[in-house]
Amino acid sequence: MKKITKSALAAIPLLMSSSFASAVLVDSELSLVIDVSGSVSTSEYNLMMDGYANAFRDPVVQNNILTNGTNGAIAVNAIFFASSAFTTSLDSYTLLNSVASINAFADTLDNFGRPGSGGTTISTGMNKSLSTLTGNNGFESTNLIMDVSGDGTSSISSTQAARNAAAAAGVTVNGITIGSQGINTFYNNNVITNDGFSLHANNFNDFAEGVKQKLRIETQTNPVPVPATLALLGLGLFSMVAIRRNRKES
């Protein structure tokens, strides 16, 4: 459940007249956090967005969204980051509650122009994502997921701070990395929350399959245990690493 601040508590008598009262109940709120830094070429950006789009078109993902939960719906947005987080029309959440709405969102991703470029500061994307997940976004769910993708690393301290803030707010952070295995190690140590997981794609061509498998897991009501999931993903295209160890959040 989203945390309620002291100011929100003070406003409880007015709650029924607020936008919170009309929030749409969904099975999960999913925020895609996408690296568009300079190390991602135009063709690689297109491969990434095609991968996301085709993942939402996947029949298993669509069936999970529409049948696995209590509400038969999720809300999803996309945050783009480089040196800083960009402001785009995809900051707002979209309700996915039918095949038509899911396919329409996939088409939007497929045709979405790159918002910019720059250096790599993962925390900026994570922090903006967190504000959209925990803020008044028009939807309500007890399952908040931040899904970070990228092909680079950034400041350990700021990244860990963003991860810890997400964990404190009850947000699960998962990741998918591209390229060097060292990037996945960085995500495992600094980006992913204890209840999250990561996938690693060797290159941008493999990214599409990784994202599809990732969304299949994230849209399950009761995700397959990590070791079994690892066996399912043993296609040689990418690897999955569980982050379910007892890591002290600092």
Secondary structure, DSSP 8 states (H G I E B T S, - for coil): -----HHHHHTGGGGGGSGGGG-EE-S-EEEEEEE-STTS-HHHHHHHHHHHHHHHH-HHHHHHHHHSSSSS-EEEEEEEESSSB---GGGS-EEE-SHHHHHHHHHHHHT----------HHHHHHHHHHHHHS--SEE-S-EEEEEEES----HHHHHHHHHHHHHTTEEEEEEEES-HHHHHHHHHHTS-TT-EEEEESSHHHHHHHHHHHHHHHT-SS---HHHHHHHT-SSSEEEEE--S-----
